[in-house]
Amino acid sequence: MIKKVGQIMLYVNNQDDALKFWTEKVGFSKISEEDNGQGLRWIEIAPTKEAETSFVLHNKEFIAKMQPELNLQTPSIMFYSENLDTLYKDFSDNNIKVGEIVSMPSGRVFNFADNEENYFAIMEKK
């Protein structure tokens, strides 16, 4: 039985740029970094060091060569925030590309793009 999501794989073109985006602009923490010395490098990041779910940044080109059958597209991910207005301002101030805040039946939400133009969404949950 599955009880929770452990890690989400994000396949990126530039791991160092992606790490800077997620840690310096979004505010995630770097949890760990591994390199097998043969081209396989992965970087684990999360909203906090205590988070139950983390992202692993993988080199898209390397993984495509290693496992060409994998879908390397960015998954559609919805984050939750308790203070959407403050987060929206923080993202805007950090030069993160953000969409308008819109009201949905389930709550207010906005989307944002990473440095590779992958889009994510954030919904207000109090």
Secondary structure, 3 states (H helix, E strand, C coil): CCCCCCEEEEEECCHHHHHHHHHHHHCCEEEEEEECCCCCEEEEEECCCCCCCEEEEEEHHHHHHHCCCCCCCCCCCEEEECCHHHHHHHHHHCCCEECCCEEECCEEEEEEECCCCCEEEEEECC
